[in-house]
Amino acid sequence: MPRLILLRHGQSVWNRDAIFTGWTDVDLCDNGLAEAKQAADLLKAHNIKFDQCFTSYLKRSIHTLWIVLDALDLTWLPVRRSWRLNERHYGALQGRKKETVLAEVGEEQLQRWRRSYSIRPPALEETDARFPGNQPKYAGVPHRHLPLTESLEDTVDRVLPYWQERVEPVLMAGRTPLISAHGNSLRGLVKYLDGISDEDIPHLEIPTGKPLIYELDQGLRPIRSFYLEDGKEPHALPRAKAAVTSA
């Protein structure tokens, strides 16, 4: 039975401080470091094994994976990194405190930008230092793929080709991948796997630092999914809304 492990990075400094992050390369806070270590402990306690790793270009995702691999003595495992697994790009909101934006535009507009499936936040200009095209790590990414802003729909559109081209073949070959990524890139993947509607996905959230396990059939369709929790046996989540909790 193919098995997939999804792991949202531990809490970052900007998660803690309620700042829009997106593609800004912010590191883990102390709590996030502890969450990553606890994720490793949970994987060990439940005897969940994996043999291939994927992560984004952002260090909060990379460092979460490093902590897990180090704690499990698996630093030798192969790791593939891709910009396609990056967090959703929040455009001109990146680096701004959510409470400040709330005071400016109100709760309704803020929630549209944060949670709507297809609405994008205000875009950056290409001259802005926050534009990925001005950062060395994205020099190899075609200019047309570098976002000035993104909706969740845009994020799904860039994640799914990577899933289909890179991750599905690993699963079909009988290997077990762990994907260390972000709230929205993983929400997009979960939306695809579980068939969550455009109307339902805005209300759903993936917690930081908690391993999410998918058991798949031979066609890579989900049979069941569950979070690992300390001191608890895993219980399958309902299929229609599996893998996520209310925002």
Buried (B, 14 or more C-beta within 10 A) or exposed (E): EBBBBBBBBBBBBBBBEEBBBBBBBBBBBEBBBBBBBBBBBBBBEBEBEBEBBBBBBBBBBBBBBBBBBEBBEBEEEEBBBBBBBBBBBBBBBBBBBBEEBBEEBEEEBBBBBBBBBEBBBEBBEEEBEBBBBEBEEBEEBEEEEBBBBBBBBBBBEBBBEBBEEBBBEBBEEEBBBBBBBBBBBBBBBBBBBBEBEEEBBBEBBBEBBBBBBBBBEEEBEBEBBBBBBEEEEBEEBEEEBBBBEEE
